[in-house]
Amino acid sequence: MKIIVGGAGSVGRSIISYLSRADNDIVVVDINQERLDEISKEFDLQPVLGSISRPDIQEKIGANNADILIAATDNDEVNLVACQVAYTLFNVKKKIARVDSEYFLSPLWNMLYNEKSLPVDLVISPDQEIARNILHLLEIPGAKEVYSFGDDNIRLVCLKCFQECSLYQFKISELYENFPQLHFAVVQILRGGVNFFPKPDESIKQGDEVYILAVKDDISEILHAFNLNQRNSENIVIFGGNAISYDIARHLEENDAINSVKIITNNINAARQMSEHLNKSAVIYGEMMSDVILNDANLSKTDTTISVTSLDKDNLLLSLLAQYNGVSSTMALVNSRMYDNLTSHISDNILIDRSTVTISKILQDIREVNILNAYSLGRGFAEVWELKLKKDTMLEGKALKDITLPEKCRVIGIERDKKLLFPTVETLLELDDVLIILVAPNSIKKVETAFDL
């Protein structure tokens, strides 16, 4: 698949980081030669200097043969024009544009995005997606990752087993026997960087990351049963003055369970703008690691800190500083995969990987099946798809054992008549079933063929 990516900044890099793992022919276009030099050292791609919105540049890189164009520069207008050029002059099939401005994202202007106006197949806002991801994590204290399915009625959550967790004392079969009142399934375990489907006699070990599929309303009881309940976040401090922190604070202001939200930023312009637009949140201007500023923010009385600055090292240091001051729950945004190995060494700090959050938004558009939702799990060790069996499918009435899937791929759940089923190989598929499928990255094409809807 030939994919053109416009922009070699943090968003473009996060997209390229994921797409480069598959057999894709990637061309990256940027106006900054230094960025291109850096990214070409890290990934196998074709770097091109220029603006992605220019017709001559798109002609030069062979846009007429491209399968997908992803315009991900930090300029909304450039991204939208790039999609228009790709459609009008080069007939690119799939066009994705990064849009950050709330004016372009307003529901009032949705009619803009069509073939007669602006031919954009998918609009993505990475900052909004990161904010939404963080808000989901705040909903379920104790969860390391949260993914939503079935019109938000079903959740796949990742729980990490620390010493106080009850999970690692049991085998998988014993979990089901000891908690018969709970409707859940352990669908995947990540241990030492290796993921696998656990067998019934598999014992959960301390440090495992356990993925559990369950109905949303049952998650709280499941966490309580496994001694993973943390107290709700009522007092929150956000480090960084940007679109992510603003979006989080704006939503938290509507939550009656939140007592206080404070944003600390060393950007005076950002502090002024957010102070003008936020009603209940306190915006503090100053050096984020200053003892005076942290005392003003009452960090020692804070339940959760969220670090979303543009620098990975600052986010990690701020989380460590918060933990040192007694904060029980911390989150840190990271842009580089070089910090992956730190997840097991920074206590229970939650690392939010920009690349996996960003790519999850576009997966359903770059896969060749009719996917309702798609997510990249963990640090990209697998994808999970949600798709619906429609009338023209040949799979109706088939048992799962008759559908050939690669070894590390499996249907982990079925939503049928608003109920969550955990299928066996004998389960027969029915029309309108919504399947939740775990897919290994190296088996994507085979699974697309098996579920060619």
C-alpha positions, -999 to 999 in steps of 0.1 A, spaced: 0 0 0 14 34 -10 7 60 17 16 97 15 20 115 49 22 153 49 40 166 79 70 151 98 61 167 132 50 148 163 16 138 147 31 127 114 59 108 132 34 90 153 14 79 122 46 68 104 59 50 134 28 26 133 24 23 95 61 15 90 57 -18 108 36 -32 80 47 -36 44 38 -1 33 55 22 8 56 55 28 64 90 14 67 118 39 65 155 28 76 184 50 88 220 45 115 214 72 146 196 60 159 190 95 127 171 104 130 150 72 166 141 80 157 130 115 127 109 105 145 93 75 172 80 99 146 63 120 122 48 94 124 33 59 106 59 38 110 84 10 115 120 24 105 149 1 110 186 8 80 208 1 44 216 9 19 187 7 -7 211 -6 12 220 -38 1 202 -70 37 200 -83 48 182 -51 20 157 -52 28 151 -89 65 146 -81 58 119 -54 33 100 -76 0 109 -58 -19 94 -88 -6 59 -76 -13 65 -39 -38 45 -19 -41 70 10 -30 106 16 -28 117 53 -23 154 56 -10 159 92 8 192 92 2 217 120 -17 239 96 -54 231 91 -57 250 58 -27 233 43 -42 199 52 -76 206 37 -61 220 5 -38 190 2 -69 167 3 -87 189 -24 -56 187 -47 -53 149 -41 -89 144 -51 -93 168 -80 -60 163 -97 -48 128 -88 -80 109 -78 -65 96 -45 -90 71 -31 -87 79 6 -79 113 20 -74 120 57 -69 155 72 -56 165 106 -77 195 118 -71 211 152 -92 243 150 -125 241 168 -140 262 141 -134 235 115 -144 208 139 -177 223 148 -207 201 140 -223 232 123 -198 228 94 -200 190 89 -215 196 55 -182 210 44 -166 175 42 -180 159 10 -169 155 -26 -187 187 -37 -170 209 -11 -140 196 7 -133 160 -3 -120 147 30 -129 111 39 -119 114 76 -111 144 98 -88 136 127 -79 158 157 -51 140 176 -53 164 205 -90 157 209 -84 120 207 -58 121 234 -81 142 256 -109 117 251 -86 88 259 -76 105 292 -112 112 301 -120 75 296 -92 66 320 -105 90 346 -139 72 344 -123 39 355 -97 45 382 -73 16 383 -74 9 345 -43 14 324 -60 14 291 -97 17 282 -114 9 248 -151 13 240 -174 -9 219 -211 -16 213 -222 21 214 -201 25 246 -219 -4 264 -188 -27 263 -153 -20 275 -120 -36 270 -98 -26 299 -62 -32 307 -53 -39 344 -17 -41 357 -12 -66 385 8 -50 413 15 -65 447 -19 -54 461 -38 -68 432 -58 -101 438 -55 -112 402 -21 -127 403 -31 -151 431 -53 -171 407 -54 -192 376 -77 -180 349 -102 -208 355 -102 -200 393 -111 -164 386 -143 -175 369 -151 -200 396 -145 -176 425 -164 -147 409 -194 -164 393 -215 -133 397 -192 -113 374 -196 -115 336 -162 -110 321 -134 -127 301 -96 -124 303 -89 -121 266 -52 -113 266 -21 -111 288 10 -89 281 39 -103 301 75 -91 296 66 -75 263 50 -107 249 13 -110 245 -7 -142 244 -42 -157 248 -43 -173 283 -53 -209 287 -76 -218 317 -47 -232 337 -26 -201 331 -16 -184 364 -15 -146 364 18 -132 376 27 -100 393 35 -73 368 12 -88 341 -10 -65 321 -43 -82 319 -69 -73 293 -105 -79 304 -136 -76 283 -169 -68 301 -200 -48 300 -193 -12 310 -217 -12 340 -199 -42 355 -163 -28 354 -165 -11 388 -175 -43 405 -148 -62 387 -121 -38 398 -134 -40 434 -134 -78 434 -98 -78 422 -87 -52 447 -79 -28 420 -103 0 430 -87 34 434 -106 63 448 -122 86 423 -102 116 410 -119 146 426 -89 170 426 -69 171 394 -38 190 383 -29 192 346 6 201 335 8 219 301 -11 247 285 -24 234 252 -54 221 233 -53 188 252 -53 203 286 -80 228 276 -102 200 262 -98 179 294 -106 208 317 -136 219 296 -152 184 300 -143 180 336 -160 213 344 -193 196 335 -186 167 359 -203 173 393 -180 146 409 -149 168 403 -141 192 431 -112 211 415 -92 213 382 -59 232 381 -38 238 350 -1 247 354 16 262 324 48 282 317 32 298 286 18 332 295 -3 334 263 -18 300 268 -26 309 305 -44 340 295 -65 323 268 -75 294 290 -84 318 319 -107 336 295 -125 305 283 -126 282 313 -152 289 340 -143 267 370 -107 256 364 -78 275 380 -50 284 356 -16 289 372 12 305 353 48 297 363 76 271 362 58 237 364 85 221 386 88 250 410 81 242 446 63 275 450 40 268 421 34 232 432 25 244 467 1 270 452 -15 241 433 -18 221 465 -1 191 449 0 171 481 -38 171 482 -42 161 446 -57 128 435 -45 127 399 -19 146 378 -20 146 340 12 157 322 6 167 286 34 191 277 52 188 244 83 172 260 83 135 270 110 140 296 91 168 313 59 147 314 78 118 330 96 140 355 64 157 365 47 124 371 76 112 393 76 145 411 38 141 417 43 106 430 71 118 454 45 143 467 20 116 475 -2 117 443 -16 82 439 -25 84 402 -4 100 375 -6 101 337 21 111 312 19 117 275 48 103 255 56 108 218 86 86 214 87 48 217 121 50 234 101 53 267 82 20 262 105 0 285 99 25 313 63 14 318 74 -14 342 97 9 361 77 40 369 53 25 395 17 26 383 22 58 363 1 55 331 19 63 299 -3 76 271 14 68 237 5 95 212 11 71 183 -13 44 194 -40 70 202 -36 88 169 -35 57 148 -66 42 164 -86 70 149 -76 62 114 -74 24 115 -110 19 105 -104 39 73 -71 22 63 -83 -14 68 -100 -31 40 -130 -44 59 -161 -25 71 -150 -18 106 -171 1 131 -143 8 155 -106 -1 156 -79 4 182 -42 -2 186 -35 -19 219 -7 -12 243 24 -2 224 10 -16 192 13 -53 199 -22 -60 185 -53 -43 170 -88 -49 181 -116 -45 156 -154 -41 159 -175 -51 129 -211 -60 122 -224 -89 101 -246 -75 74 -272 -91 51 -247 -97 22 -223 -117 43 -214 -153 37 -206 -159 73 -242 -161 87 -248 -195 102 -211 -205 102 -194 -217 134 -162 -198 144 -142 -230 140 -150 -229 103 -135 -195 99 -97 -197 93 -79 -172 115 -42 -169 121 -28 -182 154 -27 -149 173 -61 -137 161 -94 -145 177 -130 -134 181 -130 -124 217 -166 -112 221 -199 -109 203 -226 -83 210 -260 -99 202 -293 -84 211 -276 -59 234 -259 -87 253 -222 -95 255 -213 -132 246 -180 -148 250 -179 -173 221 -164 -207 217 -153 -224 185 -188 -239 183 -206 -206 184 -227 -200 153 -227 -165 138 -260 -147 133 -271 -117 112 -264 -84 129 -239 -99 153 -212 -73 163 -179 -91 165 -149 -79 186 -118 -94 171 -82 -93 183 -58 -91 154 -20 -96 153 -2 -69 133 14 -94 109 -19 -111 102 -40 -81 91 -44 -91 55 -55 -127 64 -81 -115 88 -93 -89 62 -98 -118 38 -116 -140 64 -140 -112 72 -144 -96 37 -177 -80 44 
